[in-house]
Amino acid sequence: MMIKELSEAIGVSGQEDAVREVILKAIKDHAKDIRIDPLGNVLAIKPGDGTRPDAPRVMVAAHMDEVGFMVLGVDSNGAIRVGAVGGFDPRILPGLRVVIGKDRVPAVFNWKPIHMGYDRTTVTLDNLRLDIGATSKEQANGKVNVGDRAAFITAYREHGRIAMGKAFDDRVGCAVLIELIQGEPLPFDVHVAFTVQEEVGLRGAQVAAQAIKPDVAFVLEGTTAHDLPPVEEDPEAPRTSPVTELGKGPALTLADNSVIVDRRLLNHLRETAEAEGIPYQYKQAAIGGTDAGAIMVANAGVPSAVISVPCRYIHSPAAMCNLDDAANAARLLRAALARFTPAVLARAGDME
Ligand SMILES: [Zn+2]
């Protein structure tokens, strides 16, 4: 699975170009009707073998964008002000290296040295600046421009079956979708979408669903895993839900802040996993949002479900996932599609 190249490409929301290039190269010999829509979504069809002409129109989506920063301006001393693109905890930022713009200008979030005493300032983006080594506004302006994105920069590494890298939310979903596209044909055409601007409001998926007009949709995600709690968390306190755990298989969403998953699709995914002996887990907290939230309410409504790879430390410089979970997400997606018939949507599972 090509997670490394996807992870190391930079695609902060609204500027997904480098990720799009990686994806186009990966799918060009395996998909038809490949097109880039006006917002930058990559839409394509994975051709089926035509053995199930009565199949519903199925869309599978993964988002290309990642969280990061946007340059808002430069102070007179050359320090760069940035705003957030997507959500993260500012406490992870002091001292962190990022790169700015297409030239990948290296920068660091400034912070007072420990030699001057422990800095108890509450960390917010407002009291941080990016330092590129410029000494004046004029000098910085030659290197970065207002509107440039700044991104985390982390080399991808594997240690056994554990992978570490940036932007696994949602490049691991993109990798799973590429795996599907590069694999054997399914019994029917599958409409695929690599979407833009998920992290800032599920925007690309909304128009992708309007263009594809699917009967049903599956969304692939890298989702929260908090299965290694910080040591200072009180062991006596009620345990925080890990949401998902690494190594226990792909996670199925019941509901999150954006969607209540279609019960028939959830049953279909669970039955598929059990029939095929694929491990799975439920996402244990109804947090976060996914493209499924936008696709579900597109057109006249699209029953939607989410398959996620559990990832520690999403929306931070270095996420971690288990490659077996990613492989099993790909197996589950393929098997669920191969077994998909109109009966999945016809049955009254949601009335039980
Ligand atoms: Zn995501």
Residues whose N, C-alpha, C, O or C-beta is under 5 A from the ligand:
A	BS01	ZN	D169 D170 E221 G222
